[in-house]
């Protein structure tokens, strides 16, 4: 790369010979002015206002125009004799953390190349010192007829210099911020964060100028005589934002959908945020804890009924199995009403369990089982009562 300036870096008492090389280049397409009628070039001619004659570049000098319009000639010799220490030197004045530099001050960027073999050692020393300190160097230098401010930092294994604007060249942002007082809700910030997270990061090397490529393709097509103008697709201009929350939600959906093209095409989902002052309470679940508790109580009651009925039937059967005598008859007689009472209790229990079983299918099954068991018990008790032999007591 061709150097545009030769000088040295003044690092305390260390002097590092360097060459200044442009670190950036413009790829924008330039157009010439032409005469539309015949396509001829339209050029700018440098003409002297006094005699009206065109002058060449070597006849053109510099001059400062006063307020009254008079010109004061300034020669290169005049500028060279000015006592400026930075005429051929990049003078480092301080080292500061990089985050103290306002990006608004950033200007053109340059690479500083070591100029000669003797410059390699001090150049490497300064580079490694900048790396280890994690700071940038603030320096002054002169270029193209004026003193400038610069920032030196390390890029890979090279020292780069960014031209900086002087602090008084940065305009204060007066009257730029919205005048109306606006408050932002936490829900809106959450959606904005979600959108930022969805868009994520991008590799800067993957970005390119689509417009320049389109212009180059058009020029190539016109040069080959095969250019067919296509109707430009113009997206509608954005209007007033009526619902900021809806716009943010739609933005998150669109961003996730575009990023989902590489991830299996899954549909993006956005959890809606309630906008009301008090969010509606969620509907109660059917068959919750209360219903389950009722079903459990019903099952326990039914089990108790079955146990009572079984016990009564067993008593009645035992009484009928014993041979005659007052004791057996009396026990059987007493057991029968108890069995009927137990059966009635069991039926009521079954009814209660059946009512509770409406909440859950498990309770319904348990109640049905209890009903069948109680019915069987009642039949057995009735059968035992009919088959029981009645004996008269002797006088």
C-alpha positions in Angstrom: 0.0 0.0 0.0 1.2 3.5 -0.9 2.1 5.7 2.0 0.6 9.2 2.2 2.8 10.6 4.9 6.2 9.9 6.4 7.2 10.8 9.9 7.8 9.4 13.3 5.9 8.5 16.5 7.2 10.4 19.5 6.9 8.1 22.5 8.6 10.0 25.3 12.3 9.9 24.3 11.6 7.0 21.9 11.2 8.0 18.2 9.7 5.4 15.9 9.9 6.1 12.1 6.6 5.3 10.5 4.7 5.5 7.2 1.1 6.6 7.2 -1.1 4.3 5.0 -4.9 4.6 4.5 -6.7 1.9 6.4 -10.0 2.5 4.5 -11.1 2.9 0.9 -14.3 4.0 -0.7 -16.1 1.6 -3.1 -18.9 4.0 -4.0 -19.5 4.3 -7.7 -18.7 7.7 -9.2 -20.6 9.3 -12.1 -19.6 11.9 -14.5 -21.7 14.8 -15.6 -22.6 14.6 -19.3 -24.6 16.6 -21.8 -27.9 14.7 -22.1 -28.4 15.6 -25.7 -25.2 14.1 -27.1 -23.6 12.4 -24.1 -20.5 14.6 -24.1 -18.5 15.2 -20.9 -19.2 18.3 -18.9 -16.0 19.4 -17.2 -15.2 22.0 -14.6 -12.7 24.6 -15.8 -10.6 26.6 -13.3 -10.8 30.2 -14.5 -9.3 33.3 -13.0 -11.9 35.8 -12.2 -9.7 38.8 -13.0 -8.6 37.9 -16.5 -11.1 35.2 -17.4 -8.4 32.8 -18.5 -8.1 29.1 -17.5 -5.2 28.3 -15.2 -3.3 25.0 -14.6 -2.8 23.3 -11.3 0.8 24.4 -10.9 -0.4 28.0 -11.1 -3.0 27.6 -8.3 -2.0 28.6 -4.7 -3.7 29.1 -1.4 -5.2 32.2 0.1 -7.3 33.2 3.0 -10.5 35.3 2.4 -11.2 38.1 4.8 -14.7 39.2 5.8 -14.6 42.0 3.3 -13.7 39.7 0.4 -10.0 40.5 0.2 -7.6 37.6 -0.3 -4.4 37.1 1.7 -2.0 34.8 -0.2 -0.5 31.9 1.9 2.4 29.9 0.5 3.7 26.4 1.4 6.9 28.1 2.7 4.8 30.2 5.1 3.2 27.1 6.5 6.4 25.2 6.7 8.0 27.9 8.8 5.3 27.7 11.5 6.7 26.4 14.9 4.6 23.2 15.0 6.2 20.2 16.7 3.8 17.9 15.0 4.7 18.8 11.4 6.5 15.5 10.9 5.8 13.8 14.2 2.9 11.9 15.8 3.3 13.1 19.4 1.7 10.9 22.0 0.4 13.1 24.8 -1.5 10.6 27.0 -2.9 7.0 27.4 -6.5 6.6 28.3 -9.1 3.7 28.4 -10.7 3.2 25.0 -14.2 3.7 26.4 -13.4 7.3 27.2 -13.3 8.2 23.5 -16.6 9.4 22.2 -17.4 7.6 18.9 -18.7 11.0 17.7 -15.1 12.1 17.5 -14.0 9.3 15.2 -12.8 10.3 11.7 -10.6 8.7 9.1 -8.5 5.6 10.0 -4.9 4.9 9.1 -2.3 2.1 9.5 1.1 3.0 10.9 3.8 0.9 9.3 7.3 0.7 10.7 9.6 2.6 8.3 12.9 0.6 8.1 14.6 -2.1 10.1 15.6 0.2 13.0 11.9 1.0 13.6 10.9 -2.7 14.2 12.0 -2.9 17.8 10.5 0.4 19.2 7.4 -0.2 17.0 6.9 -3.7 18.6 7.6 -2.2 22.1 4.8 0.4 21.7 2.4 -2.2 20.2 2.9 -4.7 23.1 2.7 -1.9 25.7 -0.7 -0.8 24.3 -1.9 -4.4 24.3 -0.9 -5.1 27.9 -2.2 -1.8 29.3 -5.5 -2.2 27.4 -5.4 1.5 26.7 -5.2 3.7 23.7 -2.8 6.5 23.0 -4.0 10.1 22.3 -1.7 12.0 20.0 -1.3 15.1 17.9 -0.1 15.2 14.3 -0.2 17.5 11.3 -1.6 16.4 8.0 -2.7 18.3 4.9 -2.0 21.7 6.3 -3.6 21.4 9.7 -2.9 20.0 13.2 -5.1 17.0 14.1 -5.9 14.8 17.0 -5.5 11.1 16.8 -6.0 7.8 18.7 -3.6 5.0 18.4 -4.7 1.4 19.1 -3.6 -2.1 18.2 -5.4 -4.0 15.4 -4.0 -7.6 15.1 -0.2 -6.9 14.9 -0.4 -3.4 13.6 -0.8 0.0 15.2 -3.7 1.8 13.8 -4.5 5.5 14.1 -8.0 7.0 14.1 -8.3 10.7 13.3 -10.3 12.4 16.0 -12.3 15.6 15.8 -11.3 18.2 18.3 -13.7 18.4 21.3 -15.0 21.9 20.2 -15.9 20.4 16.8 -18.6 18.2 18.4 -21.9 20.1 18.4 -24.2 19.8 21.5 -27.4 18.0 20.8 -29.6 20.9 21.8 -33.2 20.6 20.7 -32.8 17.1 19.2 -34.4 15.0 22.0 -38.2 14.7 22.1 -39.6 17.7 24.0 -42.6 15.8 25.4 -42.1 13.8 28.5 -42.6 10.1 27.6 -42.6 7.1 30.0 -41.7 3.6 28.9 -43.3 0.6 30.6 -41.4 -2.4 31.8 -43.5 -4.6 29.4 -42.4 -2.6 26.5 -38.8 -2.8 27.6 -39.1 -6.6 27.9 -40.4 -6.9 24.4 -37.6 -4.6 23.1 -35.1 -6.8 24.9 -36.7 -9.9 23.3 -36.4 -8.3 19.9 -32.8 -7.4 20.5 -32.1 -11.0 21.6 -33.9 -12.4 18.6 -32.0 -10.3 16.1 -28.8 -11.2 18.0 -25.3 -10.5 16.6 -24.0 -10.4 13.1 -20.6 -11.0 11.7 -19.5 -7.6 10.3 -17.6 -9.3 7.5 -20.9 -10.7 6.2 -22.4 -7.2 5.5 -22.1 -5.7 2.1 -23.4 -2.9 -0.1 -26.4 -4.3 -1.9 -27.1 -1.0 -3.7 -23.6 -0.8 -5.2 -23.8 -4.4 -6.4 -27.2 -3.6 -8.1 -25.7 -0.5 -9.8 -22.7 -2.5 -11.0 -25.1 -5.2 -12.4 -27.1 -2.5 -14.2 -24.0 -0.9 -15.7 -22.8 -4.3 -17.0 -26.3 -5.0 -18.5 -26.5 -1.6 -20.2 -22.9 -2.1 -21.6 -24.0 -5.4 -23.0 -27.2 -4.0 -24.4 -29.4 -6.4 -22.5 -30.7 -4.1 -19.8 -34.4 -4.4 -19.0 -35.6 -2.0 -16.3 -37.7 -3.7 -13.7 -40.3 -2.0 -11.6 -38.8 -1.1 -8.2 -40.5 -2.6 -5.2 -41.1 0.2 -2.8 -42.1 -0.7 0.7 -44.8 1.6 2.1 -43.5 4.3 4.4 -44.1 3.6 8.1 -47.0 5.6 9.5 -47.8 6.6 13.0 -47.3 3.9 15.6 -50.7 3.3 17.2 -50.0 0.3 19.3 -46.3 0.1 20.3 -46.8 -3.3 22.1 -48.4 -4.9 19.0 -45.6 -3.5 16.8 -43.0 -4.9 19.1 -44.7 -8.3 19.2 -45.0 -8.4 15.5 -41.4 -7.5 15.1 -40.3 -10.3 17.4 -42.4 -12.8 15.4 -41.0 -11.6 12.1 -37.4 -11.7 13.4 -37.9 -15.2 14.8 -39.5 -16.3 11.6 -36.6 -15.0 9.5 -34.0 -16.6 11.8 -36.1 -19.8 11.9 -35.4 -20.4 8.2 -32.1 -22.0 9.2 -33.4 -23.8 12.2 -36.1 -26.2 10.8 -38.7 -23.5 10.0 -40.3 -23.5 13.4 -43.0 -21.0 13.8 -42.1 -18.2 16.2 -44.1 -17.7 19.3 -44.6 -14.5 21.3 -46.1 -14.7 24.8 -48.7 -11.9 24.8 -48.4 -9.4 27.7 -51.6 -8.4 29.5 -52.2 -4.7 29.0 -54.9 -4.2 31.5 -54.3 -2.7 35.0 -55.4 -6.0 36.6 -55.0 -9.2 34.6 -58.0 -11.5 34.6 -57.8 -14.4 37.0 -57.2 -17.8 35.3 -60.3 -20.1 35.1 -60.6 -22.6 37.8 -59.7 -26.1 36.8 -62.6 -28.7 36.7 -62.1 -31.5 39.1 -59.6 -29.7 41.3 -58.5 -30.5 44.8 -61.9 -29.8 46.3 -63.6 -32.4 44.1 -60.9 -34.9 44.6 -61.3 -34.5 48.4 -65.1 -35.1 48.1 -64.4 -38.2 46.0 -62.0 -39.5 48.6 -64.5 -38.9 51.4 -67.1 -40.8 49.4 -64.8 -43.8 48.9 -64.0 -43.9 52.6 -67.7 -43.7 53.6 -68.6 -46.4 51.1 -65.9 -48.7 52.4 -67.2 -48.2 55.9 -70.7 -49.1 54.7 -69.5 -52.3 53.1 -67.6 -53.2 56.3 -70.7 -52.6 58.4 -73.0 -54.6 56.1 -70.5 -57.5 55.9 -70.2 -57.6 59.7 -74.0 -57.6 60.0 -74.4 -60.4 57.4 -71.7 -62.4 59.2 -73.6 -62.0 62.5 -76.8 -63.1 60.9 -75.3 -66.1 59.2 -73.6 -67.2 62.4 -76.9 -66.9 64.3 -78.8 -68.9 61.7 -76.1 -71.6 61.6 -76.4 -72.3 65.3 -79.0 -75.1 66.3 -82.2 -74.0 68.1 -82.7 -72.5 71.5 -83.7 -69.1 72.7 -80.3 -67.7 72.5 -79.9 -68.4 68.8 -83.3 -67.2 67.9 -83.0 -64.1 69.9 -79.6 -63.3 68.4 -80.9 -63.9 64.9 -83.9 -61.8 65.6 -81.8 -59.0 66.9 -79.3 -59.3 64.1 -82.0 -58.9 61.3 -83.0 -55.3 62.2 -79.3 -54.4 62.6 -78.7 -55.9 59.2 -81.6 -53.9 57.7 -80.3 -50.8 59.4 -76.8 -51.5 58.1 -78.2 -52.0 54.7 -80.1 -48.7 54.8 -77.0 -47.0 56.0 -75.1 -48.6 53.3 -77.6 -47.4 50.7 -77.4 -43.9 52.0 -73.6 -44.2 51.9 -73.8 -45.3 48.4 -76.0 -42.4 47.5 -73.6 -40.0 49.1 -70.7 -41.6 47.4 -72.5 -41.5 44.1 -73.1 -37.8 44.5 -69.5 -37.2 45.3 -68.5 -39.4 42.4 -69.8 -36.9 39.9 -66.6 -34.9 40.4 -64.2 -37.7 39.3 -64.6 -40.9 37.4 -62.7 -42.8 40.1 -65.3 -41.8 42.7 -68.1 -43.0 40.4 -66.5 -46.4 40.1 -66.0 -46.7 43.8 -69.6 -45.7 44.5 -70.9 -48.2 42.0 -68.8 -51.0 43.6 -70.1 -50.0 47.0 -73.7 -50.1 45.8 -73.3 -53.6 44.4 -71.7 -54.9 47.5 -74.4 -53.3 49.7 -77.2 -54.8 47.5 -75.7 -58.2 47.6 -75.4 -57.9 51.4 -79.1 -56.9 51.7 -80.2 -59.9 49.6 -78.1 -62.3 51.7 -79.6 -60.8 54.9 -83.1 -61.1 53.6 -82.5 -64.7 52.5 -81.1 -65.5 55.9 -84.1 -64.0 57.5 -86.6 -66.1 55.4 -84.7 -69.4 55.8 -84.3 -69.0 59.6 -86.4 -71.6 61.4 -88.8 -70.2 64.0 -89.2 -72.3 67.1 -91.8 -71.8 69.8 -90.6 -71.8 73.4 -92.0 -74.5 75.5 -94.6 -73.6 78.2 
